[in-house]
Amino acid sequence: MKDKRNGNVLLIGFYIRGALDSPVSNPAIEITNSVYVSMHRN
């Protein structure tokens, strides 16, 4: 199991849920190794 993930890419996405100036907006960080998850996060 050593070096099992060797060569994979870690994708980090920053986004905000809600309006930028809203007091209830929610900033978030997404960490994944899946391009599909990174591109399709409705």
VENCORSUL-V968688 format. One record per backbone hydrogen bond with DSSP energy under -0.5 kcal/mol. CO is the residue of the C=O (numbers start at 1). NH is the residue of the N-H. If there is no record, write none. Layout:
<<CO NH> <CO NH>>
This chain:
<<1 4> <3 6> <5 8> <9 11> <11 32> <13 30> <15 28> <16 18> <17 26> <19 22> <22 25> <25 27> <26 17> <28 15> <30 13> <32 11> <33 35> <34 38> <35 39> <36 40> <40 42>>
